[in-house]
Amino acid sequence: MNDAALYFTAPETVEIRSVTVGSPDESELLVDTRVSAISAGTEMLVYRDETPSGLPADETIDGLGEEFSYPIRYGYAASGVVSDVGADVDPDWLGRTVFSFAPHQTRFRADPDDVVPLSEETSPETGALVPSVETATNVVLDAAPRIGERVVVLGAGVIGLCVTRLLASFPLAELVAVDPIGRRRGLALEMGADRATTPEEVVETVDDADLVIELSGRPAALNDAIDVVGYDARIVVGSWYGTKREPIDLGGRFHRDRIDIVSTQVSTISPELRGRWSRERRLDTALNWVNRIDVDELITHRVPFERAAEAYDLLDSEPEAAVQVVLEYR
């Protein structure tokens, strides 16, 4: 079989290149990819060459420890079917649908410990969204929403929508989703937000939020976050801005109102939680939630793998047209 992988080769350029996957080693699985999800946040930073130089892609994921430099295979949301196993692997793995933090490519080899078996009711499309739900789980753990709080989520992309769905299960006083795109605001309401509004409107209508979660990908949104929280409130930043920079107003209310700004990042567990939470527990929690999210509503475009360049061009030039874009392999 001729295998292929997607490479980021230059700014705003991706190519499908032949790769050699081969047969699994004695302790490995061979997985035929069915669906992989494109991250409109991190991957578009790679696509646009907006990642900091000298920074590893992700040291916590095997195969993503190299620096962000072209050409690079990147991606971490693949699901597929086990088509072959090594001599030392239980043959019951054959035919199972699994998820892996693997780049976009037609097939891949992995140790059994590096894949996540999916339940029979979990489709490959749903499985490809496991990283988004796991990231959302990490965001909510770090945000620590409390009963009766007023919470604002800035950004209703895939992560923002997943966070909104999780937060909707909490006994909050109000959950407000914010996004400039009407379609995404509508999805946020479907995910359980009490109200959905635009960045301009939220600054005019909210001024005493207890917690703001910033997931828009825009550094300037931190100014909106500062504007809408109250005294001694919390701002949790889940966006990765890459090399994007904007002036942030820290000379006004931020200082005198004792506003906390903290980051949340899925590669690690917060030190305050490590006594009870592990990456395995967090992933199990995400797997319990992934089937409670309407994936068909989130996936707006299904693009054949061989036409992947069209998918990235869409996300780059018409971000308002897409929510979740996935690549299909057969």
Protein Blocks (a to p, Z undefined) as FASTA:
>chain_A
ZZdddddfbghiacdddddebjadfkbccdddfbdcddfklmmmmmnopacehiafblmb
ghilpccdddddedjddcdddfbdcfkbcfklgopacdddddddfbdcddfklpccddfk
lcfklmmmmmmmmmmmmmmmmnopaehiacddehjafklmmmmmmmmmpccfbdcdddfb
lklmmmmmmnopabdcdfklmmmmgccbfbdcdfehpaklmmmmmmmpcehiacddfbde
kjaccdddfklmmmmnopacddddfkbccfklmmmpcfklmmmmmmmmmmmpcfklmmmb
dcdfklmmmmmmmmmmmmmlpcbdcddfZZ
